[in-house]
Every structure is written in C-alpha cells, then in structure tokens.
Amino acid sequence: MKIFCGRANPTTGSVEWLEEDEHYDYHQEIARSSYADMLHDKDRNIKYYQGIRAAVSRVKDRGQKALVLDIGTGTGLLSMMAVTAGADFCYAIEVFKPMADAAVKIVEKNGFSDKIKVINKHSTEVTVGPDGDMPCRANILITELFDTELIGEGALPSYEHAHRHLMQEDCEAVPHRATVYAQLVESRRMWSWNKLFPIRVQTSLGEQVIVPPSELERCPGAPSVYDIQLNQVSPTDFTALSDVLPMFSVDFSKQVSSSAACYGRQFEPLASGQAQVVLSWWDIEMDPEGKIRCTMAPFWAHTDPQELQWRDHWMQCVYFLPQEEPVVQGSALCLVAHHDDYCVWYSLQRTSPQKNGRIHPARPVCDCQAHLLWNRPRFGEINDQHRTDQYAQALRTVLKPDSVCLCVSDGSLLSMLAHYLGAEQVLTIESSAASHRLMKKIFKANHLEDKINVIEKRPELLTSADLEGKKHALDFRESKEAEPHPLWEYPCRSLSEPQQILTFDFRQPVPPQSVRAEGSIELRRPGRSHGAVLWMEYHLTPDSTISTGLLKPAEDKGYCCWNPHCKQAVYFFSTMLDPRAPLGGPQTVSYTVEFQPLTGDVTMDFTLSDSLSDGRGPSLKK
C-alpha cells in the first residue's frame, strides 16, 4: 500500500507529497509532529483537566451519565482525563491509524480500556445507534482540533458535524468558547516577508536598482497565515497602530457553522503610519463562566507575562493586508476579519461592513507567482540589502570581462547581480514553471529580458547545448537545508564552539563516492544538551562569507544570534546529558557524518559521552 507523506520544501515553503511504501516507519511521522510539545504543555494540560472535571460535574449534577466524545484524541490523554474526572464512558476518535494504535496501547497500559473506546475513523464517519460506533449520542464534547490559526485543522466543519449527528442538545463542550484577537501594526521587517522591495546594486557605472514588477506590487499575496513566535520579535520591529481588538468568538457548546463570515471592529488608530500587518492570536475558555482560560497572547498583551507558557504547537499569527494603506491617528477605521471553513484573512475598511452592506471579499489569491515560489523567510532573505551587498562584493572580486555566469537556484536574483556587475553572459536555470514565469516578469520589469538567458530545466539535465557550447566561469548556488527549523524563534544556548564538519569545493567536480567525516565536539558550557545544529557557510570569495546559521560568535553564556532568513538543520538526541551531573572535565559529542553527493542523502550518528553513561550515549541516525 502506498501512502503520501507531506514534507515542507525549505526553499519554496510549499508542502511536497512524497510516496512511501508499506514498510515506511510511521513512527517518524509521529516524532515529527507536535504531539510531544502538546503533552509537555503544562498550562494546556492543567486547564483542560480543570475544564473537563467541571463539565463532568455539571452533567452529574443534572442526574445524567457523563458520556464523552473526544475528537482527535491523539495519545488519548484528554479521554483519560475525562475518565479520571468521573466520566462514565468516553469515545475517543482518531483518524490517523498509527496514532490510534498507539492510543489503544496507552489506554490499556493505564487501565482505562473498560471505559474508553478508541475509534479509528474520521469523526464525520462515526455512526450512532445499536449497531454503530456509539450506541447513543454523547453529552460532553472534548476536542483539541486547533492550530495556531484556530480553525486551520478543520475545527469548524468537525464541530458542525458533531453537533448535528453525534451530540445531545444542550451538551457541554471543553473548551467552551474561543476568541480571536488582532492588532494592526506597521512593520517594515514583517512587510519584507510579503513584498519584494527595490534592491540597490553599486556598480562601476553607478547605482543600479532592481525594481519589482507592478504585478508583484499589486498582488494581494498568499492566503496562508505565517505562524511564528511573536515573543521572539523585538518590539522595536513594529509600531502598534491599534489596540488589541477582539475580532470574533466561537461558542463550541452550541451549533457551530463552517460557513464563510466576516466580523468588523471599529477603532481609532493609536498613531499615523502605514497599515501593513495584522498580528493575531486566540484564547480558549474551558468553562461557561470564563474562569478557566488558556491564552496564546504574546508578552505585551498577556495579563501576566511572567506566566508565559512556551509553545511550539500553538504560536501566533502574522497576516498581511492585500496592500499597505495609510492611516491617520484618531481617524476611525474598521478592521475586518474574514474566514471560511479553514482559513482567516483580514482587510481594512473605512466603514463597518454591517453599515455599508458590502459582502466580504473573496479570500486573496496570489496571481504574481512570487508568493507561490518564495516562502516568507525567502522574501526576507531576498530583501536583505546587507546580504545582497555581500554577494555583490564577492562577485566584484571574481568577475572578469569575459565571464560566463551560470546561476543555479530557482527564483534567485543573483543572475541580475552578475549582469549588472559586468559578466559577459549570464544564464539562469529555473527548473519549475512558476520560477520561470516569475523571473521572466522580473527581468522584463528591469529591461533585462534580452540580457539574461533563462533555461527551464533541472540542473542535472543540463547539457553543453543549453550553455551554447560555453563553459561557465561562475556557478552560484543557494542553500536548501533539510529538516529546517528557524532557530531565531527559539531561545537556545550553545554548549560548544562551532566546529567545521565537512567542506565542499564547488570549483571541483562532484565526487562519485561518499564523503565521510568523524570527530568529536567538546561541551564547554554546563547545561542540557538536546541536539546538534548544522548549517552552511558559503565562502563566496576568500574574504566574503555568507552564513546560514550563526551570524556572530556566541556570547559568554552561549546565547546565539541566528540568521533570521534561514532555517537550520536540527538533529535531536533521544536523551540529554543530566544537568545535575558535575562537570569533571570536558564532556564530548562524537559524530560520524556521511554524505552521498549523487543522491544528496546524509547519514549522521551522534553519541553523547559523560561519566554517567559509560561512553554509551544516545545516538541518532539521519
């Protein structure tokens, strides 16, 4: 049986589906998911248990049996909470079979098999009746179907179906209610994640400016949310133009509608500026009184910043307005939140949609190709003028009047730099139709359509005929990191100094045999060692280097400054060094790295050694 598994392309940001056979280890899918982060979210777990216990008590106080439906049970944790709180029986729904199988084992191991039935179906396929999955409707609905956007995992359709077909009237729901909040801001940094800015190049003939096509400037952008750790964004990176506004609420104890809707909120701008970005988050109230509340608010909007809970499964949302709009302090506006069954987006209007009778606009769709090709960090990377200057400086040192430059990187502007800096001929490989169309537009907007030759072909299929019989002098490639994580969003400390693992000379032919490296890294700072981080440093010239990882040496305590435009490859250890163990000399991490140049496969084996492990530390193969 063939199964498709989603993988995020770190360069384009798109989800690519890979076909796996029946021997595929589905535990890897679980390991890559957010289950562990959810299970370690103490605030979430406490609030859910308090809400479940209160709901069971309300049902019991009415003289009824507490029959629970848990949609998306995962490990079965919430179902086990319900039984522990006194529920008479729980139906735990889980559509992902490897996870449902795990839930059965977990429930059995904890002694709850007689009161929890795990049903491996989508909730919309569950049947009720004498011969059904459930003999009768439930009266307590427990779910954790939420993503950072709240509704992106299909919460609304699932709730809608459950209330119509699986739940009793006047049922209890945990959580009871969710509220979505938004704040309008101006932020050049965040706006650079959505639009292509003019890029300046200093040449021997003066300054050249790469301008974006008008089609890119008019494009409303991609409809997808950009979820990040807003707590890691400096307050100096944005200006608040509005207070925090409650945009809309969903009452999960009543019939829920997944139909498209819009909600407007009047406000007076706190300052004059350019409205560009909407920051958004939500909170959930576990009980009807709103006493048990779990919030995703960033620190500046949190009632008690000291109680912030670190979360990776729920973060905060960044939305981009279709176009930036000027706002004037004190001049009333209306921020409008729109949603369909799976997606939220925002618009700014001069009057409330209820007053002018306007139908909410359709979900924005990218029509310029750029938002389909470049992910948000990629936009920021291309807009980074300092990075452009480094590439330009490197090109100046190696370009000659007769240079033929080949650019191998979908959607890269390096070919334009090479042309402006004097290459005799520039060719660029665009292996996808989207990158081919986009680069044609950018070249045309800058009057370079006859100056740069675009080859629509995969690099490995390139022939001398494609290069018009010429040998290219320069070949600039940009990084594609595997298993990427944006470490600038994650507070971390380095326990060792950076160490070179492998070196690749792009001036030489690709070796047919594997490249192997072995060695060890000393841990020079005390702390918990969770894993190893790998990144590339591109030596453009002997004096010019671009790092996709650390931008400067770590501080004395190990705090790191990571490249905000790139993602780093993180390899997690299965266990960590005991932080209580005394440092009786340097502890080490031994490693073996093997790279297969022809396939791109990397095998890594890390072993942590300390006095407690007798030299046998956790190892990880990749």
C-alpha positions in Angstrom: 0.0 0.0 0.0 1.4 3.4 -1.0 1.0 6.3 1.4 1.7 10.0 0.7 3.5 11.9 3.4 3.9 15.7 3.5 7.3 17.4 3.5 8.0 21.1 3.6 10.4 22.3 0.9 12.7 24.7 2.9 13.4 26.8 -0.2 9.9 27.4 -1.6 8.0 26.8 1.6 5.5 24.6 -0.2 4.4 21.2 1.1 5.6 18.5 -1.2 4.0 15.0 -1.0 6.3 12.0 -1.1 5.1 8.5 -1.7 6.1 5.9 0.9 5.6 2.2 0.7 4.1 -0.2 3.2 7.4 -0.6 5.0 7.6 3.1 5.9 8.1 3.7 9.6 5.1 5.8 10.5 6.6 6.5 13.9 8.7 9.0 12.2 5.6 11.0 11.3 4.5 11.0 14.9 8.0 12.0 16.0 8.0 15.0 13.6 4.6 16.1 14.8 3.7 18.3 17.7 2.4 15.6 20.0 5.4 15.8 22.3 5.1 19.6 22.6 1.4 19.3 23.4 2.0 16.7 26.0 4.6 18.9 27.7 2.4 22.0 27.6 1.7 22.1 31.4 -0.6 25.1 31.1 -2.7 23.5 28.4 -3.0 20.2 30.3 -4.0 21.8 33.6 -6.6 24.0 32.0 -8.1 21.1 30.0 -8.3 18.9 33.1 -10.0 21.6 35.1 -12.5 22.2 32.3 -13.2 18.5 31.9 -13.7 18.0 35.6 -16.1 21.0 35.8 -18.1 19.7 32.7 -18.4 16.2 34.2 -19.6 17.7 37.5 -22.3 19.8 35.7 -23.6 16.8 33.8 -23.6 14.6 37.0 -25.4 17.4 38.9 -28.2 17.1 36.4 -28.6 13.5 37.2 -27.2 12.3 33.9 -24.4 9.9 32.9 -21.3 11.6 31.6 -20.8 10.3 28.1 -17.8 11.9 26.4 -16.9 12.3 22.8 -13.2 13.1 22.3 -12.5 14.1 18.6 -8.8 13.9 17.6 -7.8 12.0 20.7 -4.1 11.6 19.7 -2.5 9.8 22.6 -5.8 9.5 24.4 -4.7 12.0 27.1 -7.9 14.0 27.2 -10.1 10.9 27.3 -8.1 9.5 30.2 -8.5 12.9 31.9 -12.3 12.6 31.4 -12.5 9.1 32.9 -10.2 10.2 35.8 -12.6 13.1 36.4 -15.6 10.7 36.7 -16.9 10.3 33.2 -18.9 7.1 32.7 -17.6 6.3 29.2 -15.6 8.0 26.5 -15.5 7.5 22.8 -12.0 8.6 21.5 -11.9 9.3 17.8 -8.6 9.3 15.9 -8.3 9.1 12.1 -4.5 8.5 11.9 -4.1 4.8 12.3 -0.6 4.7 13.8 -1.7 7.2 16.4 -5.0 5.3 17.0 -3.0 2.1 17.5 -0.7 4.0 20.0 -3.8 5.3 21.8 -5.2 1.8 22.3 -1.9 0.7 23.9 -1.7 3.8 26.1 -5.3 3.5 27.3 -4.8 -0.2 28.0 -1.5 0.4 29.8 -3.2 3.0 32.1 -6.1 0.6 32.9 -8.9 2.5 31.1 -9.8 0.0 28.4 -13.2 -0.7 30.0 -14.2 3.0 29.9 -12.5 4.3 26.7 -13.2 3.0 23.2 -10.7 4.2 20.5 -12.4 4.6 17.1 -10.1 4.7 14.1 -12.2 6.9 11.9 -12.8 10.5 10.9 -15.4 11.9 13.2 -17.7 12.6 10.2 -17.7 8.8 9.5 -18.7 7.8 13.1 -22.1 6.2 13.4 -24.6 6.3 16.2 -27.1 3.5 17.0 -27.5 -0.1 18.3 -25.0 -1.3 15.6 -23.0 1.9 15.4 -19.7 3.0 16.8 -21.6 4.8 19.6 -24.9 3.3 20.9 -26.2 6.8 21.7 -25.2 10.5 21.4 -22.7 11.9 23.9 -23.4 14.9 26.2 -19.8 16.1 26.7 -17.7 17.1 23.7 -13.9 17.3 24.2 -11.7 18.4 21.3 -8.2 19.7 20.6 -8.6 20.4 16.9 -6.9 23.8 16.9 -3.8 25.1 15.2 -2.1 28.5 15.5 -4.8 30.0 13.3 -7.5 28.2 15.4 -9.6 26.8 12.5 -6.8 25.7 10.1 -7.2 22.0 11.0 -10.9 21.9 10.2 -12.3 22.6 13.6 -15.4 24.3 12.3 -16.6 21.5 10.0 -15.8 18.9 12.7 -17.8 20.8 15.3 -20.7 21.4 12.9 -21.0 17.7 12.1 -20.6 16.6 15.7 -23.4 18.9 17.0 -25.8 17.7 14.2 -25.1 14.0 14.4 -23.1 12.9 17.5 -24.0 15.2 20.4 -27.1 15.7 22.5 -28.8 19.1 22.6 -27.6 21.3 25.5 -24.4 19.4 25.7 -21.3 20.5 27.4 -18.1 21.4 25.5 -14.5 21.6 26.6 -13.3 24.1 25.6 -16.5 26.1 25.8 -15.5 29.1 23.8 -12.7 30.6 21.7 -12.0 34.2 20.9 -9.7 35.5 18.2 -7.8 38.8 18.8 -6.0 41.1 16.3 -3.7 44.1 16.4 -2.9 46.3 13.4 0.8 47.2 13.1 3.3 48.9 10.8 6.5 46.8 10.3 9.0 47.1 7.6 10.6 43.9 8.7 7.4 41.9 8.6 6.3 43.6 5.4 9.6 42.4 3.8 8.3 38.9 4.3 5.4 39.6 1.9 6.6 42.1 -0.8 9.7 42.5 -3.0 11.4 45.7 -2.2 13.7 47.7 -4.6 17.2 46.2 -4.3 20.2 48.5 -4.8 23.4 47.4 -6.5 26.6 49.5 -6.6 28.4 49.1 -10.0 31.2 50.8 -11.8 28.6 52.8 -13.7 26.8 54.0 -10.6 23.9 52.6 -8.6 21.5 50.2 -10.3 18.1 49.4 -8.7 16.3 46.1 -9.2 12.7 47.1 -9.2 9.8 44.7 -8.6 7.2 44.2 -11.4 4.0 46.1 -10.9 2.2 42.8 -10.8 4.1 41.9 -7.6 3.3 45.2 -6.0 -0.5 44.8 -6.8 -0.7 41.2 -5.8 -2.7 40.6 -2.6 -0.3 37.9 -1.6 -0.8 34.3 -0.4 -3.8 33.5 1.7 -1.8 31.3 4.1 -1.0 32.5 7.6 2.6 32.9 8.7 2.8 31.4 12.2 5.8 32.5 14.3 6.9 33.0 17.9 5.9 36.7 18.3 7.6 36.7 21.7 10.9 36.5 19.9 10.2 39.6 17.7 11.6 42.7 19.2 9.0 45.5 20.0 11.3 47.8 18.0 10.5 45.9 14.9 6.9 47.1 14.7 4.7 50.1 15.6 1.2 49.3 17.0 -1.5 51.2 15.1 -4.4 49.8 17.1 -5.2 48.4 20.5 -5.7 44.6 20.8 -9.1 44.0 19.3 -11.4 41.0 20.0 -12.5 40.1 16.5 -14.8 37.1 16.8 -15.8 34.3 19.1 -17.0 30.7 18.6 -19.3 29.0 21.2 -18.4 25.3 21.0 -21.3 24.2 23.2 -23.8 25.3 20.6 -24.4 24.5 16.9 -21.3 25.7 15.0 -21.4 27.0 11.4 -18.5 26.5 9.0 -20.0 28.9 6.5 -17.9 31.9 5.4 -18.4 35.0 7.7 -16.8 38.4 8.4 -16.6 40.5 11.6 -15.7 44.2 11.7 -14.3 46.1 14.6 -14.3 49.9 14.7 -11.1 51.5 16.1 -9.2 54.8 16.2 -5.5 54.4 15.2 -3.1 54.9 18.0 -0.6 56.5 15.6 -0.3 57.6 12.0 1.5 55.3 9.7 1.2 52.6 7.1 -1.1 49.8 7.9 0.6 46.6 6.7 0.4 43.7 9.0 -2.2 42.1 11.4 -0.9 40.2 14.4 -3.4 37.7 15.7 -3.8 35.1 18.4 -6.6 33.4 20.3 -7.6 32.2 23.7 -10.0 29.4 24.8 -12.2 29.4 27.9 -12.7 25.9 29.2 -15.9 26.7 31.2 -19.1 28.8 30.5 -18.1 31.3 33.2 -14.7 32.0 31.6 -12.8 31.3 34.8 -10.5 28.6 33.2 -8.7 30.4 30.4 -5.8 29.4 28.2 -4.3 32.2 26.1 -1.8 32.4 23.2 -1.3 36.2 23.7 2.3 37.5 23.3 4.0 39.0 26.2 2.9 42.6 25.6 -0.8 41.5 25.5 -0.6 38.9 28.3 -2.3 39.6 31.6 0.7 38.1 33.4 3.9 37.9 31.2 5.7 36.0 34.0 3.3 33.1 33.4 4.0 32.8 29.6 4.0 29.1 28.5 6.5 28.1 25.9 4.6 26.5 23.0 5.6 25.3 19.6 2.3 23.6 18.6 0.4 26.9 19.1 2.2 30.1 18.3 0.9 33.5 16.9 -0.3 34.6 13.5 1.1 37.2 11.1 -1.3 38.2 8.4 -0.6 40.7 5.6 -3.1 43.2 4.3 -3.6 42.9 0.5 -2.0 46.4 0.2 -0.4 48.7 2.7 -2.7 51.6 3.5 -2.1 55.0 5.2 -3.9 55.6 8.5 -4.2 58.8 10.5 -4.2 58.9 14.2 -7.7 59.5 15.6 -9.4 58.9 12.2 -11.8 55.9 12.7 -11.3 52.8 10.7 -12.7 49.2 10.6 -10.6 46.1 10.8 -12.4 43.2 9.3 -11.7 39.5 10.0 -12.9 37.1 7.3 -13.0 33.4 7.5 -14.2 30.4 5.5 -14.2 26.8 6.9 -10.4 26.6 7.1 -8.8 30.0 6.6 -8.7 33.5 8.1 -7.7 36.8 6.4 -8.0 40.5 7.1 -8.9 43.7 5.4 -9.1 47.4 6.4 -12.2 49.4 5.6 -13.3 52.9 6.2 -16.8 51.9 7.4 -18.2 48.8 9.1 -19.4 46.0 6.7 -22.7 46.0 8.6 -23.2 49.6 7.7 -22.3 49.7 4.1 -23.8 46.3 3.3 -20.7 45.0 1.5 -20.3 41.3 1.0 -16.9 40.3 2.4 -14.3 39.9 -0.3 -13.1 36.5 -1.5 -10.0 35.0 0.0 -6.9 36.7 -1.5 -5.1 34.6 -4.1 -1.6 35.1 -5.4 -1.6 36.0 -9.1 2.1 37.1 -9.4 3.7 33.6 -8.8 6.2 35.1 -6.2 4.1 34.0 -3.2 3.8 30.5 -4.6 7.6 30.3 -5.2 9.1 32.1 -2.2 8.1 31.4 1.3 8.1 34.2 4.0 11.7 33.8 5.1 12.8 33.7 1.5 11.1 37.1 0.8 13.0 38.4 3.8 16.3 36.9 2.6 16.0 38.5 -0.9 15.0 41.8 0.6 18.1 41.8 2.9 20.2 44.6 1.5 23.3 43.6 3.6 23.1 40.1 2.1 22.8 41.5 -1.4 25.9 43.7 -0.7 27.9 40.7 0.4 27.1 38.7 -2.8 27.8 41.8 -4.9 31.2 42.3 -3.2 32.1 38.7 -3.8 31.1 38.9 -7.5 33.2 42.0 -8.0 36.3 40.1 -6.9 35.9 37.2 -9.3 34.1 38.6 -12.3 36.1 39.3 -15.5 35.0 41.0 -18.7 34.7 37.6 -20.4 33.0 35.8 -17.6 30.1 33.5 -18.4 28.0 33.1 -15.2 25.5 30.3 -14.5 23.0 30.7 -11.7 21.6 27.5 -10.3 18.8 28.4 -7.9 15.1 28.7 -8.6 13.8 32.3 -8.1 17.2 33.8 -7.3 18.2 37.4 -8.2 21.9 36.6 -8.3 21.8 36.4 -12.1 20.8 40.1 -12.2 23.7 41.0 -9.9 26.1 39.2 -12.2 24.8 41.1 -15.2 25.0 44.5 -13.5 28.5 43.8 -12.3 29.9 43.1 -15.7 29.5 39.4 -16.7 29.7 38.9 -20.4 26.9 36.5 -20.4 24.5 35.3 -17.7 22.4 32.1 -17.7 20.0 31.1 -15.0 18.4 27.7 -14.5 14.7 27.8 -13.4 13.6 24.2 -13.0 9.9 25.0 -12.2 7.4 26.6 -14.4 6.5 29.0 -11.6 10.1 30.3 -11.2 10.5 30.5 -14.9 7.4 32.8 -15.3 8.3 34.9 -12.2 11.9 35.5 -13.3 10.7 36.5 -16.8 8.5 39.1 -15.2 11.3 40.5 -13.0 13.7 40.6 -16.0 11.2 42.4 -18.1 10.4 45.0 -15.4 14.1 45.7 -15.3 14.6 45.7 -19.1 16.8 42.6 -18.9 14.7 40.1 -20.8 17.3 40.1 -23.7 20.3 40.2 -21.3 19.8 37.0 -19.2 19.1 33.6 -20.8 16.6 31.6 -18.8 16.9 27.8 -19.0 13.8 25.9 -17.9 15.4 22.6 -16.9 16.6 20.7 -13.9 20.3 21.3 -13.2 21.3 17.6 -13.5 19.7 17.5 -17.0 21.8 20.5 -18.3 23.8 19.9 -21.4 26.5 21.8 -23.2 24.0 22.8 -25.8 21.9 24.6 -23.2 25.1 26.6 -22.4 25.5 27.4 -26.1 28.8 25.4 -26.1 30.4 27.7 -23.5 32.0 26.8 -20.2 30.7 28.9 -17.4 33.1 30.6 -15.1 30.8 31.1 -12.1 28.2 28.9 -10.5 26.4 30.4 -7.6 24.1 28.1 -5.6 22.0 28.9 -2.7 21.2 26.7 0.3 18.5 24.0 0.7 18.5 22.9 4.3 17.0 19.6 5.2 14.8 19.2 8.4 14.7 23.0 8.8 14.0 24.9 12.0 14.0 28.7 12.3 16.2 28.9 15.4 15.9 32.7 15.7 12.4 32.0 17.0 13.6 29.5 19.7 15.6 30.6 22.7 18.7 28.4 22.9 22.3 28.4 24.1 25.3 26.8 22.5 27.2 24.4 24.7 30.2 24.2 22.4 32.0 26.3 19.9 31.2 26.0 16.2 33.2 23.2 14.5 33.7 22.6 10.8 32.4 19.2 9.8 32.5 18.9 6.0 33.9 21.1 3.2 32.7 21.1 -0.3 34.7 22.7 -3.1 32.2 23.8 -5.8 35.0 24.5 -8.2 35.7 20.8 -8.4 33.6 18.0 -10.0 31.2 16.3 -7.6 32.9 13.2 -6.3 31.1 9.9 -7.1 32.0 8.3 -3.8 30.6 9.2 -0.4 32.2 11.9 1.8 32.8 10.9 5.4 33.9 12.8 8.4 34.4 11.7 12.0 35.3 13.6 15.1 34.2 14.9 18.5 33.0 18.2 19.9 33.8 19.4 23.5 30.9 20.8 25.5 32.4 23.9 27.1 29.4 25.2 28.9 27.2 23.4 31.5 23.6 22.8 30.5 21.2 20.3 28.9 22.4 19.1 25.5 19.3 18.4 23.4 20.8 18.0 19.9 23.2 19.3 17.2 22.6 22.1 14.8 24.1 22.1 11.4 24.3 24.9 8.9 26.3 26.0 5.8 28.8 28.8 5.5 29.3 29.8 1.8 32.7 31.2 1.1 31.9 33.4 -1.8 35.5 34.6 -2.0 38.4 34.2 0.4 37.3 37.4 2.1 33.5 37.1 1.9 31.3 34.5 3.7 27.6 34.1 4.0 26.4 32.1 7.0 23.0 30.3 7.1 23.5 29.8 10.8 25.3 31.7 13.4 25.9 35.3 12.4 28.5 36.1 15.1 30.3 34.1 17.9 28.1 33.1 20.8 28.1 35.2 23.9 29.9 34.1 27.1 26.8 32.3 28.3 26.2 30.7 24.9 23.3 32.8 23.7 23.2 32.7 19.9 22.4 35.1 17.1 20.9 33.1 14.2 20.3 34.1 10.6 16.6 35.2 10.7 16.1 34.4 7.0 17.4 30.8 7.0 16.4 27.7 8.8 19.0 25.5 10.4 19.1 21.7 10.4 18.5 20.4 13.9 19.2 16.8 14.9 17.6 16.0 18.2 19.1 13.5 20.6 16.9 10.8 22.1 18.1 11.7 25.6 20.2 14.5 27.1 23.0 15.0 29.5 21.9 15.0 33.1 22.2 18.7 34.1 22.9 17.7 37.7 26.0 15.8 36.8 29.2 17.5 37.9 31.5 18.6 35.1 34.6 16.7 35.9 36.3 17.7 32.7 35.0 18.4 29.1 32.1 16.2 28.0 32.1 15.4 24.4 29.8 14.6 21.5 31.3 12.1 19.0 29.9 12.3 15.5 30.1 10.5 12.2 28.8 12.2 9.1 28.5 10.6 5.7 27.2 12.4 2.6 26.2 10.8 -0.7 26.9 13.5 -3.3 24.9 11.9 -6.1 21.7 11.4 -4.1 22.0 14.2 -1.5 21.4 11.7 1.3 23.1 12.5 4.7 23.7 9.9 7.4 24.6 11.2 10.8 25.4 9.4 14.0 25.9 11.5 17.2 26.9 9.9 20.5 27.0 11.9 23.8 29.5 10.7 26.4 29.7 11.6 30.0 30.6 10.0 33.3 27.1 8.6 33.8 26.7 6.9 30.5 29.9 4.8 30.5 30.6 6.1 27.0 27.3 4.9 25.7 25.3 8.0 24.9 22.2 8.4 22.8 22.7 8.2 19.1 20.7 9.5 16.2 20.9 8.4 12.6 19.6 10.6 9.9 
